Amino acid sequence: MNDAQQIATLRELRAQLARLIAATPEPQIEAILRSADMELHWALWNLGEVVEHRPEIGPQLLENHG
């Protein structure tokens, strides 16, 4: 798997996690999922991707206020 494939997979995983975070009613599960998202965020960053500094905000909010 090359870097581009890894980046695409990591972005897909973050999107899936975002859906899980939005759907879970359990605060403990949400916290665990947010932690997993942060790890994926750092993986992207270490692969040289430009990623938001506050991944919990999400790109949609940033686009609406940019």
PDB file of N, H, CA, C and O in Angstrom:
ATOM      1  N   MET A   1       0.857  -1.171   0.000  1.00  0.00           N
ATOM      2  CA  MET A   1       0.000   0.000   0.000  1.00  0.00           C
ATOM      3  C   MET A   1       0.906   1.237   0.000  1.00  0.00           C
ATOM      4  O   MET A   1       1.775   1.381   0.860  1.00  0.00           O
ATOM      5  N   ASN A   2       0.694   2.107  -0.955  1.00  0.00           N
ATOM      6  H   ASN A   2      -0.012   1.990  -1.654  1.00  0.00           H
ATOM      7  CA  ASN A   2       1.508   3.320  -1.017  1.00  0.00           C
ATOM      8  C   ASN A   2       0.906   4.421  -0.138  1.00  0.00           C
ATOM      9  O   ASN A   2      -0.168   4.255   0.441  1.00  0.00           O
ATOM     10  N   ASP A   3       1.621   5.547  -0.052  1.00  0.00           N
ATOM     11  H   ASP A   3       2.494   5.682  -0.522  1.00  0.00           H
ATOM     12  CA  ASP A   3       1.167   6.642   0.816  1.00  0.00           C
ATOM     13  C   ASP A   3      -0.218   7.146   0.430  1.00  0.00           C
ATOM     14  O   ASP A   3      -1.050   7.392   1.303  1.00  0.00           O
ATOM     15  N   ALA A   4      -0.475   7.301  -0.861  1.00  0.00           N
ATOM     16  H   ALA A   4       0.201   7.101  -1.570  1.00  0.00           H
ATOM     17  CA  ALA A   4      -1.780   7.808  -1.312  1.00  0.00           C
ATOM     18  C   ALA A   4      -2.902   6.864  -0.893  1.00  0.00           C
ATOM     19  O   ALA A   4      -3.973   7.318  -0.490  1.00  0.00           O
ATOM     20  N   GLN A   5      -2.671   5.572  -0.983  1.00  0.00           N
ATOM     21  H   GLN A   5      -1.801   5.203  -1.311  1.00  0.00           H
ATOM     22  CA  GLN A   5      -3.680   4.593  -0.563  1.00  0.00           C
ATOM     23  C   GLN A   5      -3.883   4.636   0.951  1.00  0.00           C
ATOM     24  O   GLN A   5      -5.010   4.542   1.435  1.00  0.00           O
ATOM     25  N   GLN A   6      -2.790   4.778   1.689  1.00  0.00           N
ATOM     26  H   GLN A   6      -1.874   4.854   1.295  1.00  0.00           H
ATOM     27  CA  GLN A   6      -2.888   4.880   3.143  1.00  0.00           C
ATOM     28  C   GLN A   6      -3.683   6.116   3.534  1.00  0.00           C
ATOM     29  O   GLN A   6      -4.543   6.054   4.413  1.00  0.00           O
ATOM     30  N   ILE A   7      -3.400   7.228   2.888  1.00  0.00           N
ATOM     31  H   ILE A   7      -2.701   7.278   2.174  1.00  0.00           H
ATOM     32  CA  ILE A   7      -4.104   8.477   3.184  1.00  0.00           C
ATOM     33  C   ILE A   7      -5.588   8.336   2.892  1.00  0.00           C
ATOM     34  O   ILE A   7      -6.420   8.755   3.697  1.00  0.00           O
ATOM     35  N   ALA A   8      -5.925   7.755   1.761  1.00  0.00           N
ATOM     36  H   ALA A   8      -5.250   7.415   1.107  1.00  0.00           H
ATOM     37  CA  ALA A   8      -7.338   7.567   1.394  1.00  0.00           C
ATOM     38  C   ALA A   8      -8.038   6.675   2.417  1.00  0.00           C
ATOM     39  O   ALA A   8      -9.169   6.955   2.816  1.00  0.00           O
ATOM     40  N   THR A   9      -7.376   5.614   2.836  1.00  0.00           N
ATOM     41  H   THR A   9      -6.458   5.386   2.511  1.00  0.00           H
ATOM     42  CA  THR A   9      -7.964   4.704   3.819  1.00  0.00           C
ATOM     43  C   THR A   9      -8.142   5.390   5.168  1.00  0.00           C
ATOM     44  O   THR A   9      -9.174   5.226   5.818  1.00  0.00           O
ATOM     45  N   LEU A  10      -7.147   6.150   5.587  1.00  0.00           N
ATOM     46  H   LEU A  10      -6.308   6.283   5.059  1.00  0.00           H
ATOM     47  CA  LEU A  10      -7.251   6.866   6.862  1.00  0.00           C
ATOM     48  C   LEU A  10      -8.389   7.884   6.831  1.00  0.00           C
ATOM     49  O   LEU A  10      -9.120   8.028   7.811  1.00  0.00           O
ATOM     50  N   ARG A  11      -8.538   8.584   5.719  1.00  0.00           N
ATOM     51  H   ARG A  11      -7.944   8.467   4.924  1.00  0.00           H
ATOM     52  CA  ARG A  11      -9.639   9.556   5.600  1.00  0.00           C
ATOM     53  C   ARG A  11     -10.999   8.839   5.636  1.00  0.00           C
ATOM     54  O   ARG A  11     -11.950   9.334   6.240  1.00  0.00           O
ATOM     55  N   GLU A  12     -11.081   7.688   4.994  1.00  0.00           N
ATOM     56  H   GLU A  12     -10.308   7.285   4.503  1.00  0.00           H
ATOM     57  CA  GLU A  12     -12.315   6.904   5.017  1.00  0.00           C
ATOM     58  C   GLU A  12     -12.636   6.439   6.438  1.00  0.00           C
ATOM     59  O   GLU A  12     -13.785   6.501   6.873  1.00  0.00           O
ATOM     60  N   LEU A  13     -11.626   5.978   7.147  1.00  0.00           N
ATOM     61  H   LEU A  13     -10.692   5.927   6.794  1.00  0.00           H
ATOM     62  CA  LEU A  13     -11.830   5.541   8.525  1.00  0.00           C
ATOM     63  C   LEU A  13     -12.291   6.692   9.411  1.00  0.00           C
ATOM     64  O   LEU A  13     -13.157   6.512  10.266  1.00  0.00           O
ATOM     65  N   ARG A  14     -11.713   7.875   9.208  1.00  0.00           N
ATOM     66  H   ARG A  14     -11.009   8.022   8.513  1.00  0.00           H
ATOM     67  CA  ARG A  14     -12.141   9.038   9.998  1.00  0.00           C
ATOM     68  C   ARG A  14     -13.595   9.391   9.703  1.00  0.00           C
ATOM     69  O   ARG A  14     -14.338   9.772  10.607  1.00  0.00           O
ATOM     70  N   ALA A  15     -13.999   9.265   8.451  1.00  0.00           N
ATOM     71  H   ALA A  15     -13.395   8.956   7.717  1.00  0.00           H
ATOM     72  CA  ALA A  15     -15.393   9.549   8.096  1.00  0.00           C
ATOM     73  C   ALA A  15     -16.327   8.543   8.767  1.00  0.00           C
ATOM     74  O   ALA A  15     -17.393   8.914   9.257  1.00  0.00           O
ATOM     75  N   GLN A  16     -15.928   7.273   8.789  1.00  0.00           N
ATOM     76  H   GLN A  16     -15.062   6.971   8.390  1.00  0.00           H
ATOM     77  CA  GLN A  16     -16.736   6.260   9.461  1.00  0.00           C
ATOM     78  C   GLN A  16     -16.805   6.531  10.962  1.00  0.00           C
ATOM     79  O   GLN A  16     -17.865   6.392  11.573  1.00  0.00           O
ATOM     80  N   LEU A  17     -15.687   6.912  11.549  1.00  0.00           N
ATOM     81  H   LEU A  17     -14.826   7.025  11.053  1.00  0.00           H
ATOM     82  CA  LEU A  17     -15.681   7.238  12.974  1.00  0.00           C
ATOM     83  C   LEU A  17     -16.582   8.429  13.271  1.00  0.00           C
ATOM     84  O   LEU A  17     -17.280   8.439  14.285  1.00  0.00           O
ATOM     85  N   ALA A  18     -16.574   9.424  12.407  1.00  0.00           N
ATOM     86  H   ALA A  18     -16.007   9.416  11.583  1.00  0.00           H
ATOM     87  CA  ALA A  18     -17.429  10.600  12.613  1.00  0.00           C
ATOM     88  C   ALA A  18     -18.900  10.190  12.655  1.00  0.00           C
ATOM     89  O   ALA A  18     -19.670  10.712  13.461  1.00  0.00           O
ATOM     90  N   ARG A  19     -19.285   9.264  11.796  1.00  0.00           N
ATOM     91  H   ARG A  19     -18.659   8.839  11.141  1.00  0.00           H
ATOM     92  CA  ARG A  19     -20.669   8.784  11.802  1.00  0.00           C
ATOM     93  C   ARG A  19     -20.975   8.040  13.110  1.00  0.00           C
ATOM     94  O   ARG A  19     -22.054   8.197  13.681  1.00  0.00           O
ATOM     95  N   LEU A  20     -20.031   7.242  13.572  1.00  0.00           N
ATOM     96  H   LEU A  20     -19.154   7.114  13.108  1.00  0.00           H
ATOM     97  CA  LEU A  20     -20.222   6.521  14.840  1.00  0.00           C
ATOM     98  C   LEU A  20     -20.305   7.493  16.014  1.00  0.00           C
ATOM     99  O   LEU A  20     -21.148   7.333  16.897  1.00  0.00           O
ATOM    100  N   ILE A  21     -19.439   8.490  16.023  1.00  0.00           N
ATOM    101  H   ILE A  21     -18.755   8.619  15.306  1.00  0.00           H
ATOM    102  CA  ILE A  21     -19.438   9.489  17.097  1.00  0.00           C
ATOM    103  C   ILE A  21     -20.781  10.201  17.149  1.00  0.00           C
ATOM    104  O   ILE A  21     -21.336  10.418  18.226  1.00  0.00           O
ATOM    105  N   ALA A  22     -21.294  10.562  15.992  1.00  0.00           N
ATOM    106  H   ALA A  22     -20.843  10.386  15.117  1.00  0.00           H
ATOM    107  CA  ALA A  22     -22.576  11.275  15.935  1.00  0.00           C
ATOM    108  C   ALA A  22     -23.740  10.394  16.380  1.00  0.00           C
ATOM    109  O   ALA A  22     -24.752  10.901  16.865  1.00  0.00           O
ATOM    110  N   ALA A  23     -23.603   9.091  16.220  1.00  0.00           N
ATOM    111  H   ALA A  23     -22.781   8.679  15.827  1.00  0.00           H
ATOM    112  CA  ALA A  23     -24.723   8.191  16.482  1.00  0.00           C
ATOM    113  C   ALA A  23     -24.739   7.604  17.896  1.00  0.00           C
ATOM    114  O   ALA A  23     -25.777   7.124  18.349  1.00  0.00           O
ATOM    115  N   THR A  24     -23.614   7.636  18.589  1.00  0.00           N
ATOM    116  H   THR A  24     -22.770   8.026  18.221  1.00  0.00           H
ATOM    117  CA  THR A  24     -23.583   6.960  19.885  1.00  0.00           C
ATOM    118  C   THR A  24     -24.208   7.804  20.993  1.00  0.00           C
ATOM    119  O   THR A  24     -23.924   8.996  21.112  1.00  0.00           O
ATOM    120  N   PRO A  25     -25.057   7.178  21.799  1.00  0.00           N
ATOM    121  CA  PRO A  25     -25.645   7.891  22.928  1.00  0.00           C
ATOM    122  C   PRO A  25     -24.784   7.777  24.202  1.00  0.00           C
ATOM    123  O   PRO A  25     -25.061   8.435  25.204  1.00  0.00           O
ATOM    124  N   GLU A  26     -23.753   6.946  24.150  1.00  0.00           N
ATOM    125  H   GLU A  26     -23.528   6.411  23.336  1.00  0.00           H
ATOM    126  CA  GLU A  26     -22.937   6.665  25.333  1.00  0.00           C
ATOM    127  C   GLU A  26     -21.705   7.571  25.389  1.00  0.00           C
ATOM    128  O   GLU A  26     -20.860   7.504  24.497  1.00  0.00           O
ATOM    129  N   PRO A  27     -21.587   8.414  26.413  1.00  0.00           N
ATOM    130  CA  PRO A  27     -20.435   9.320  26.503  1.00  0.00           C
ATOM    131  C   PRO A  27     -19.080   8.607  26.526  1.00  0.00           C
ATOM    132  O   PRO A  27     -18.118   9.095  25.935  1.00  0.00           O
ATOM    133  N   GLN A  28     -18.997   7.468  27.197  1.00  0.00           N
ATOM    134  H   GLN A  28     -19.779   7.071  27.677  1.00  0.00           H
ATOM    135  CA  GLN A  28     -17.722   6.746  27.261  1.00  0.00           C
ATOM    136  C   GLN A  28     -17.317   6.231  25.885  1.00  0.00           C
ATOM    137  O   GLN A  28     -16.147   6.306  25.509  1.00  0.00           O
ATOM    138  N   ILE A  29     -18.284   5.707  25.134  1.00  0.00           N
ATOM    139  H   ILE A  29     -19.235   5.645  25.439  1.00  0.00           H
ATOM    140  CA  ILE A  29     -17.990   5.214  23.785  1.00  0.00           C
ATOM    141  C   ILE A  29     -17.589   6.386  22.891  1.00  0.00           C
ATOM    142  O   ILE A  29     -16.661   6.272  22.091  1.00  0.00           O
ATOM    143  N   GLU A  30     -18.287   7.504  23.029  1.00  0.00           N
ATOM    144  H   GLU A  30     -19.041   7.596  23.679  1.00  0.00           H
ATOM    145  CA  GLU A  30     -17.942   8.693  22.235  1.00  0.00           C
ATOM    146  C   GLU A  30     -16.498   9.126  22.517  1.00  0.00           C
ATOM    147  O   GLU A  30     -15.753   9.445  21.591  1.00  0.00           O
ATOM    148  N   ALA A  31     -16.112   9.135  23.774  1.00  0.00           N
ATOM    149  H   ALA A  31     -16.717   8.875  24.526  1.00  0.00           H
ATOM    150  CA  ALA A  31     -14.750   9.532  24.131  1.00  0.00           C
ATOM    151  C   ALA A  31     -13.712   8.597  23.522  1.00  0.00           C
ATOM    152  O   ALA A  31     -12.674   9.047  23.037  1.00  0.00           O
ATOM    153  N   ILE A  32     -13.989   7.310  23.548  1.00  0.00           N
ATOM    154  H   ILE A  32     -14.832   6.944  23.943  1.00  0.00           H
ATOM    155  CA  ILE A  32     -13.071   6.326  22.969  1.00  0.00           C
ATOM    156  C   ILE A  32     -12.963   6.531  21.459  1.00  0.00           C
ATOM    157  O   ILE A  32     -11.867   6.486  20.899  1.00  0.00           O
ATOM    158  N   LEU A  33     -14.100   6.757  20.803  1.00  0.00           N
ATOM    159  H   LEU A  33     -14.990   6.794  21.258  1.00  0.00           H
ATOM    160  CA  LEU A  33     -14.095   6.978  19.359  1.00  0.00           C
ATOM    161  C   LEU A  33     -13.353   8.266  19.005  1.00  0.00           C
ATOM    162  O   LEU A  33     -12.638   8.307  18.004  1.00  0.00           O
ATOM    163  N   ARG A  34     -13.513   9.307  19.803  1.00  0.00           N
ATOM    164  H   ARG A  34     -14.094   9.273  20.615  1.00  0.00           H
ATOM    165  CA  ARG A  34     -12.791  10.569  19.562  1.00  0.00           C
ATOM    166  C   ARG A  34     -11.283  10.365  19.725  1.00  0.00           C
ATOM    167  O   ARG A  34     -10.486  10.963  19.001  1.00  0.00           O
ATOM    168  N   SER A  35     -10.905   9.530  20.668  1.00  0.00           N
ATOM    169  H   SER A  35     -11.552   9.044  21.256  1.00  0.00           H
ATOM    170  CA  SER A  35      -9.491   9.215  20.847  1.00  0.00           C
ATOM    171  C   SER A  35      -8.943   8.487  19.613  1.00  0.00           C
ATOM    172  O   SER A  35      -7.844   8.784  19.146  1.00  0.00           O
ATOM    173  N   ALA A  36      -9.707   7.549  19.103  1.00  0.00           N
ATOM    174  H   ALA A  36     -10.599   7.308  19.483  1.00  0.00           H
ATOM    175  CA  ALA A  36      -9.299   6.833  17.889  1.00  0.00           C
ATOM    176  C   ALA A  36      -9.174   7.803  16.713  1.00  0.00           C
ATOM    177  O   ALA A  36      -8.247   7.695  15.910  1.00  0.00           O
ATOM    178  N   ASP A  37     -10.108   8.747  16.615  1.00  0.00           N
ATOM    179  H   ASP A  37     -10.861   8.835  17.267  1.00  0.00           H
ATOM    180  CA  ASP A  37     -10.052   9.736  15.539  1.00  0.00           C
ATOM    181  C   ASP A  37      -8.790  10.585  15.652  1.00  0.00           C
ATOM    182  O   ASP A  37      -8.174  10.917  14.639  1.00  0.00           O
ATOM    183  N   MET A  38      -8.404  10.937  16.868  1.00  0.00           N
ATOM    184  H   MET A  38      -8.905  10.667  17.691  1.00  0.00           H
ATOM    185  CA  MET A  38      -7.191  11.738  17.053  1.00  0.00           C
ATOM    186  C   MET A  38      -5.964  10.964  16.584  1.00  0.00           C
ATOM    187  O   MET A  38      -5.056  11.548  15.991  1.00  0.00           O
ATOM    188  N   GLU A  39      -5.926   9.669  16.840  1.00  0.00           N
ATOM    189  H   GLU A  39      -6.664   9.195  17.321  1.00  0.00           H
ATOM    190  CA  GLU A  39      -4.794   8.855  16.380  1.00  0.00           C
ATOM    191  C   GLU A  39      -4.730   8.831  14.852  1.00  0.00           C
ATOM    192  O   GLU A  39      -3.648   8.915  14.271  1.00  0.00           O
ATOM    193  N   LEU A  40      -5.892   8.715  14.206  1.00  0.00           N
ATOM    194  H   LEU A  40      -6.770   8.646  14.679  1.00  0.00           H
ATOM    195  CA  LEU A  40      -5.919   8.738  12.740  1.00  0.00           C
ATOM    196  C   LEU A  40      -5.499  10.104  12.221  1.00  0.00           C
ATOM    197  O   LEU A  40      -4.814  10.207  11.203  1.00  0.00           O
ATOM    198  N   HIS A  41      -5.911  11.150  12.924  1.00  0.00           N
ATOM    199  H   HIS A  41      -6.467  11.067  13.751  1.00  0.00           H
ATOM    200  CA  HIS A  41      -5.493  12.514  12.592  1.00  0.00           C
ATOM    201  C   HIS A  41      -3.968  12.612  12.580  1.00  0.00           C
ATOM    202  O   HIS A  41      -3.382  13.157  11.645  1.00  0.00           O
ATOM    203  N   TRP A  42      -3.327  12.077  13.631  1.00  0.00           N
ATOM    204  H   TRP A  42      -3.802  11.635  14.391  1.00  0.00           H
ATOM    205  CA  TRP A  42      -1.871  12.143  13.707  1.00  0.00           C
ATOM    206  C   TRP A  42      -1.209  11.271  12.647  1.00  0.00           C
ATOM    207  O   TRP A  42      -0.145  11.622  12.137  1.00  0.00           O
ATOM    208  N   ALA A  43      -1.814  10.156  12.315  1.00  0.00           N
ATOM    209  H   ALA A  43      -2.678   9.871  12.729  1.00  0.00           H
ATOM    210  CA  ALA A  43      -1.272   9.312  11.246  1.00  0.00           C
ATOM    211  C   ALA A  43      -1.254  10.090   9.927  1.00  0.00           C
ATOM    212  O   ALA A  43      -0.264  10.054   9.197  1.00  0.00           O
ATOM    213  N   LEU A  44      -2.348  10.792   9.624  1.00  0.00           N
ATOM    214  H   LEU A  44      -3.152  10.822  10.218  1.00  0.00           H
ATOM    215  CA  LEU A  44      -2.395  11.607   8.410  1.00  0.00           C
ATOM    216  C   LEU A  44      -1.333  12.698   8.456  1.00  0.00           C
ATOM    217  O   LEU A  44      -0.621  12.924   7.478  1.00  0.00           O
ATOM    218  N   TRP A  45      -1.231  13.362   9.581  1.00  0.00           N
ATOM    219  H   TRP A  45      -1.809  13.178  10.376  1.00  0.00           H
ATOM    220  CA  TRP A  45      -0.263  14.447   9.733  1.00  0.00           C
ATOM    221  C   TRP A  45       1.156  13.931   9.509  1.00  0.00           C
ATOM    222  O   TRP A  45       1.963  14.587   8.850  1.00  0.00           O
ATOM    223  N   ASN A  46       1.458  12.746  10.062  1.00  0.00           N
ATOM    224  H   ASN A  46       0.803  12.213  10.596  1.00  0.00           H
ATOM    225  CA  ASN A  46       2.788  12.164   9.899  1.00  0.00           C
ATOM    226  C   ASN A  46       3.060  11.691   8.478  1.00  0.00           C
ATOM    227  O   ASN A  46       4.216  11.508   8.097  1.00  0.00           O
ATOM    228  N   LEU A  47       2.013  11.492   7.695  1.00  0.00           N
ATOM    229  H   LEU A  47       1.074  11.640   8.004  1.00  0.00           H
ATOM    230  CA  LEU A  47       2.183  11.160   6.284  1.00  0.00           C
ATOM    231  C   LEU A  47       2.286  12.425   5.422  1.00  0.00           C
ATOM    232  O   LEU A  47       2.358  12.347   4.196  1.00  0.00           O
ATOM    233  N   GLY A  48       2.291  13.580   6.077  1.00  0.00           N
ATOM    234  H   GLY A  48       2.232  13.643   7.073  1.00  0.00           H
ATOM    235  CA  GLY A  48       2.468  14.833   5.353  1.00  0.00           C
ATOM    236  C   GLY A  48       1.189  15.496   4.898  1.00  0.00           C
ATOM    237  O   GLY A  48       1.224  16.460   4.133  1.00  0.00           O
ATOM    238  N   GLU A  49       0.061  14.990   5.360  1.00  0.00           N
ATOM    239  H   GLU A  49       0.033  14.207   5.981  1.00  0.00           H
ATOM    240  CA  GLU A  49      -1.222  15.575   4.971  1.00  0.00           C
ATOM    241  C   GLU A  49      -1.520  16.820   5.793  1.00  0.00           C
ATOM    242  O   GLU A  49      -1.198  16.891   6.979  1.00  0.00           O
ATOM    243  N   VAL A  50      -2.131  17.786   5.153  1.00  0.00           N
ATOM    244  H   VAL A  50      -2.392  17.728   4.189  1.00  0.00           H
ATOM    245  CA  VAL A  50      -2.601  18.961   5.868  1.00  0.00           C
ATOM    246  C   VAL A  50      -3.944  18.584   6.482  1.00  0.00           C
ATOM    247  O   VAL A  50      -4.916  18.326   5.772  1.00  0.00           O
ATOM    248  N   VAL A  51      -3.981  18.556   7.803  1.00  0.00           N
ATOM    249  H   VAL A  51      -3.191  18.765   8.379  1.00  0.00           H
ATOM    250  CA  VAL A  51      -5.206  18.217   8.522  1.00  0.00           C
ATOM    251  C   VAL A  51      -5.502  19.321   9.526  1.00  0.00           C
ATOM    252  O   VAL A  51      -4.594  19.996  10.011  1.00  0.00           O
ATOM    253  N   GLU A  52      -6.769  19.493   9.829  1.00  0.00           N
ATOM    254  H   GLU A  52      -7.506  18.944   9.435  1.00  0.00           H
ATOM    255  CA  GLU A  52      -7.174  20.544  10.755  1.00  0.00           C
ATOM    256  C   GLU A  52      -6.514  20.354  12.116  1.00  0.00           C
ATOM    257  O   GLU A  52      -6.235  19.230  12.534  1.00  0.00           O
ATOM    258  N   HIS A  53      -6.273  21.458  12.791  1.00  0.00           N
ATOM    259  H   HIS A  53      -6.499  22.371  12.451  1.00  0.00           H
ATOM    260  CA  HIS A  53      -5.648  21.395  14.112  1.00  0.00           C
ATOM    261  C   HIS A  53      -6.614  20.920  15.182  1.00  0.00           C
ATOM    262  O   HIS A  53      -6.196  20.375  16.204  1.00  0.00           O
ATOM    263  N   ARG A  54      -7.900  21.124  14.953  1.00  0.00           N
ATOM    264  H   ARG A  54      -8.240  21.567  14.123  1.00  0.00           H
ATOM    265  CA  ARG A  54      -8.931  20.702  15.901  1.00  0.00           C
ATOM    266  C   ARG A  54      -9.851  19.724  15.192  1.00  0.00           C
ATOM    267  O   ARG A  54     -10.936  20.113  14.761  1.00  0.00           O
ATOM    268  N   PRO A  55      -9.447  18.462  15.057  1.00  0.00           N
ATOM    269  CA  PRO A  55     -10.240  17.506  14.289  1.00  0.00           C
ATOM    270  C   PRO A  55     -11.653  17.308  14.824  1.00  0.00           C
ATOM    271  O   PRO A  55     -12.548  16.908  14.080  1.00  0.00           O
ATOM    272  N   GLU A  56     -11.861  17.587  16.115  1.00  0.00           N
ATOM    273  H   GLU A  56     -11.134  17.912  16.720  1.00  0.00           H
ATOM    274  CA  GLU A  56     -13.199  17.420  16.671  1.00  0.00           C
ATOM    275  C   GLU A  56     -14.174  18.463  16.129  1.00  0.00           C
ATOM    276  O   GLU A  56     -15.388  18.270  16.201  1.00  0.00           O
ATOM    277  N   ILE A  57     -13.654  19.567  15.589  1.00  0.00           N
ATOM    278  H   ILE A  57     -12.668  19.724  15.531  1.00  0.00           H
ATOM    279  CA  ILE A  57     -14.533  20.574  15.003  1.00  0.00           C
ATOM    280  C   ILE A  57     -15.080  20.085  13.669  1.00  0.00           C
ATOM    281  O   ILE A  57     -16.256  20.277  13.363  1.00  0.00           O
ATOM    282  N   GLY A  58     -14.242  19.468  12.898  1.00  0.00           N
ATOM    283  H   GLY A  58     -13.286  19.311  13.147  1.00  0.00           H
ATOM    284  CA  GLY A  58     -14.659  18.948  11.604  1.00  0.00           C
ATOM    285  C   GLY A  58     -14.554  19.999  10.515  1.00  0.00           C
ATOM    286  O   GLY A  58     -14.702  21.193  10.777  1.00  0.00           O
ATOM    287  N   PRO A  59     -14.300  19.556   9.297  1.00  0.00           N
ATOM    288  CA  PRO A  59     -14.135  20.492   8.193  1.00  0.00           C
ATOM    289  C   PRO A  59     -15.416  21.242   7.827  1.00  0.00           C
ATOM    290  O   PRO A  59     -15.339  22.359   7.315  1.00  0.00           O
ATOM    291  N   GLN A  60     -16.581  20.663   8.073  1.00  0.00           N
ATOM    292  H   GLN A  60     -16.643  19.756   8.489  1.00  0.00           H
ATOM    293  CA  GLN A  60     -17.833  21.318   7.720  1.00  0.00           C
ATOM    294  C   GLN A  60     -17.997  22.630   8.473  1.00  0.00           C
ATOM    295  O   GLN A  60     -18.387  23.639   7.885  1.00  0.00           O
ATOM    296  N   LEU A  61     -17.701  22.626   9.766  1.00  0.00           N
ATOM    297  H   LEU A  61     -17.384  21.806  10.243  1.00  0.00           H
ATOM    298  CA  LEU A  61     -17.835  23.830  10.567  1.00  0.00           C
ATOM    299  C   LEU A  61     -16.842  24.892  10.110  1.00  0.00           C
ATOM    300  O   LEU A  61     -17.174  26.075  10.033  1.00  0.00           O
ATOM    301  N   LEU A  62     -15.640  24.465   9.812  1.00  0.00           N
ATOM    302  H   LEU A  62     -15.370  23.505   9.875  1.00  0.00           H
ATOM    303  CA  LEU A  62     -14.623  25.405   9.352  1.00  0.00           C
ATOM    304  C   LEU A  62     -15.007  26.031   8.020  1.00  0.00           C
ATOM    305  O   LEU A  62     -14.763  27.219   7.808  1.00  0.00           O
ATOM    306  N   GLU A  63     -15.603  25.257   7.119  1.00  0.00           N
ATOM    307  H   GLU A  63     -15.802  24.292   7.292  1.00  0.00           H
ATOM    308  CA  GLU A  63     -16.040  25.781   5.834  1.00  0.00           C
ATOM    309  C   GLU A  63     -17.157  26.787   6.002  1.00  0.00           C
ATOM    310  O   GLU A  63     -17.210  27.780   5.275  1.00  0.00           O
ATOM    311  N   ASN A  64     -18.048  26.549   6.943  1.00  0.00           N
ATOM    312  H   ASN A  64     -18.005  25.742   7.533  1.00  0.00           H
ATOM    313  CA  ASN A  64     -19.183  27.441   7.162  1.00  0.00           C
ATOM    314  C   ASN A  64     -18.755  28.763   7.795  1.00  0.00           C
ATOM    315  O   ASN A  64     -19.465  29.761   7.668  1.00  0.00           O
ATOM    316  N   HIS A  65     -17.610  28.786   8.473  1.00  0.00           N
ATOM    317  H   HIS A  65     -17.034  27.975   8.576  1.00  0.00           H
ATOM    318  CA  HIS A  65     -17.180  29.995   9.161  1.00  0.00           C
ATOM    319  C   HIS A  65     -15.927  30.597   8.544  1.00  0.00           C
ATOM    320  O   HIS A  65     -15.387  31.573   9.063  1.00  0.00           O
ATOM    321  N   GLY A  66     -15.463  30.023   7.445  1.00  0.00           N
ATOM    322  H   GLY A  66     -15.902  29.230   7.024  1.00  0.00           H
ATOM    323  CA  GLY A  66     -14.216  30.481   6.845  1.00  0.00           C
ATOM    324  C   GLY A  66     -14.430  31.629   5.986  1.00  0.00           C
ATOM    325  O   GLY A  66     -13.481  32.146   5.398  1.00  0.00           O
TER     326      GLY A  66
END
